[in-house]
Amino acid sequence: GENVEQHPSTLSVQEGDSAVIKCTYSDSASNYFPWYKQELGKRPQLIIDIRSNVGEKKDQRIAVTLNKTAKHFSLHITETQPEDSAVYFCAASGYAAGGFKTIFGAGTRLFVKA
Amino acid sequence: NAGVTQTPKFQVLKTGQSMTLQCAQDMNHEYMSWYRQDPGMGLRLIHYSVGAGITDQGEVPNGYNVSRSTTEDFPLRLLSAAPSQTSVYFCASSYSRDWTYNEQFFGPGTRLTVL
């Protein structure tokens, strides 16, 4: 079935450094790739997304890149701040024989040390 | 707008009991879904719906039923609760037209414990 692998599971960086989280997906029908941030005890919230017809998207300190051929996409956070500490989930959405589904990665717990 | 609401926030069940988790949204979204979140496993799709009267299975549908009689409501029923169903359950909705995907808005979650 469809699968999304996310690495690393835990990431610790110093404040001001960059953080990179990588995901791979298996379903070639996937065409929408969102990233969600979940703070402790809260609901997931979208921080950035990218569609399959775009290779890169940036929003202030956050950027996402997509390589459709390799089925890879990555989240880049620059100039990290303590409030960036959270769990980040990637996801892949598409319509295929399996239905109209979004499959999430297992998550990356990011720690930003002040 | 209240967004996506879920009730209850917390629930404790005994093995074999049944219950319904409620989910409602006031954004007129066509697409609604239920996820369970377990430590180290991310969010796993249980069931989803692309509109009133239409539902389909996700990754982990066994032990759960759903129905979608209105655009606003998407309840999740646990038929006979098992300890393996102890989890945090999130409902989500998104605008979806012509099979395009968009941001999912999540409810606050229901923390379920099955003894």
Interface residues (C-beta under 8 A of the other chain):
Chain A: G1 Q6 S9 N31 Y32 P34 R43 P44 Q45 L46 D49 F89 A91 S93 G94 Y95 G99 F100 K101 T102 I103 F104 G105 A106 G107
Chain B: Y31 S33 Y35 G40 M41 G42 L43 R44 L45 Y48 V50 D56 Q57 G58 E59 F90 S96 W99 T100 Y101 N102 E103 Q104 F106 G107 P108 G109
